[in-house]
Amino acid sequence: MAQAPQRGGGGNDRNRRDNRNAPQDGPESDIVEKLVHINRVAATVKGGRRFSFAALMVVGDGKGRVGFGHGKAREVPEAIRKATEEAKKTMIHVPLRENRTLHHDGNGRWGAGKIMMRAAPPGTGVIAGGPMRAVLETLGVQDVVGKSTGSSNPYNMIRATFEALKVQSSPRQIANKRGKKVADLMGRRNDGASAPEAVES
């Protein structure tokens, strides 16, 4: 009497399918995504109004790279996906001091949005709110003080923050532009800091 074929291999096939769909380790796995703002927009067409959603996303690797993107679609998940893809394509690199804070203070402006950022000593944390905080956290900044003095529009604040980050430069970059060594620049800065004390005494 012939026996029916066993189906014990079905579990292995299912495990293989699960492993194939599981997220793979790679550069994309280190990306941190943050939803900054989502807005429902309406377009008036013949017969009524057609609604869609606009999403503003910020992505970063926490190691000095950050980007932002805007996406619009009929459904929220699709809008977020479009915004995330655009943000990953427009990432910029920002030099960080000791991998925790900015090298120097900076100001940024976009339209009516105005922001200022200052480097801070260890233990300060990220003192900033709203969209600016999302950008700094995904960038990997641990100690910074930020302030918005203009429009509270999230799009203007994000772009103003990126304008301030684009002008950040490290001592190594400045030394290369001037054709000098980093030690010469750092020594000159230390000499300048000690000069006022000599005058006061």
N, C-alpha and C positions, 0 to 999 in steps of 0.2 A: 504494500500500500504506500503510495507516494505521500510524502510529508509536504505540508505547505511551507514555502520559503519563509525563513525568519526575517523579522524587520528590526533586528537589534541595531542596525547601523543608522537608523533614522536620527537617533540622538546625536551621533557624531556629525551628521550632515547639518543638523540644526546648530551645533556648537560652531561649526565652521562658518556658517552664515552670520552668527552673532559676532565672531571675531573679525569677520570682514567688514562689518558695519561699525565696529568699535572705533573710537577716535585714535588716531595714530600719533605717536610722539614725534614732534618736529617743531620747526619755528612757529607754526601757527598755533600750537598748543600753549605757547607762552603769552599769547596776546590776551590782554584784559579789555573787555568791552563794557562800556557804561552808556546807558540811555540817559541823555541829558534832558531832552524835551520832546514831547509828541503833541501834535496839534491836529485838530480836525478842520479841514478846509472844504469849502463847498463851491461848486461851479454851477451857475445857473444855465440850464439848457432848456430847450423846448420840451415842455411837459413837466418841468419841476427843477429840483436842485439835485446835483450829483455830488455825493460826499466821498472824500478820500482822506487819507491820513499822511501827515508829514512827520518824519522822525529825524532827530539830530543825535548822532552817535559820536562818542569819543573812544578811540582804541589806543593802546600802548603796550609796550613790553615790560614796563617797570624798570628799564635799564637805560633810559635816555632817548627812546623813540616814541613819538606820539603823533596822532593824526585825528582829523575829524571829518565827518561826512554827513550829507543830507540826502534823504530818500523819500519819495512820495509814491503811494500806491493805494489801491482800493481797500486793502486789508492791512492791519497793523503789522503782523509778522513779515509780510513782504516789504513794507516800508523800512522796517528795521534791518532786514537783510540787505536792501539796496544801500542804506546809509552805512552799514558796516563795511561793505565791499569798497565803497568810495573812500572811507576813512583809511582802510589798509593801503590803498593805492597812493594816498597823499601824505604818508607818514614822513616826518622830519626828524633829524637827529639833533639833540640839544646836549651840549657838554655839561656835566654835573661835577661839582666839587665834592670829592670824597664819596661820590655816589649817593649823596643824601640831600644836597642843597644846590642853589645856584652859585655861579662864580661872582656875580655882581648884581646890583639892583637894576631894575629895568621898568620902563613905562611902555604901554601900548595903547593905540587908539585906532578905532575903526568906526567911522560914522559918528554917532553920538555916544558910543561906548568907550570909556576910558578906564584903564586899570593901572595899578602900580604893584610891583613885587619887590620884596627885599629878601636877601639871604639872611639866614638865622642860625644861631648856634645850636649845637646838638641838644635834643630834648624839647625843642620848641613845638614841633609838630607842624601840621599843615593848618595854618590859620587863614582860611579863605572860605568863601561860601559859593554855593550855586555852581554854575558851569565852570568857573575858574578852578574850584576844588577838584572837580572831575578830571580836568586836564592835568593838574599837578600830580594827582594820585596815580593816574595811569602812566604818567611820565616817569615816576619813580622818585619824586622829590619827597623827602621825609621831614625837612625843616624849612619852612618858608612862611613869610607874612605877606598876604595879598589884600588889596583893597580895591573896590570898584567905586569910582566917583562919577560915573556917567550913566548911560542908559542901562536899564536892567533887562533889556532884550537879550535872550540867551544867544542868538546868532551874533549880535554885535559883541557881546562879552567874549564869546569863544574866539572870534577873529581878532579882537584886541589882545587877548592873551597870547595867541600865536604870533602876533606881530612883535610882542615883547620877547618871546622865546627865540625868535629868529635872529635877534641881534645879540644873543648871548654868545660869548666867546671865552675860551680858556686861555690861560697864560701861554700854553704851547702854541696856539694859533696866532696870538699876538706876536710872539717871538719869531715865528716863521715869517710873518709879514714884514717885520722890521729887520730881519736878518741877524737877530741876536740870539743869545741863549736864555733859557728860562731863568737860570740863576741870576743873570744880570738884571732882569726885570724885577724879580722878587727882592733882590738886594736893594735896588733903587727905591722900591716901595717901602721897605723897612727903614731906609735912611730918611725918607720923607716923613714917616710917622714919628721918628725920634727928634726931628728938627724943632717942632714947636716946644718940646719939653726943654730943649737947650735954651731957647729964647726966653721962656718964662723964668728959668732959674737965673 
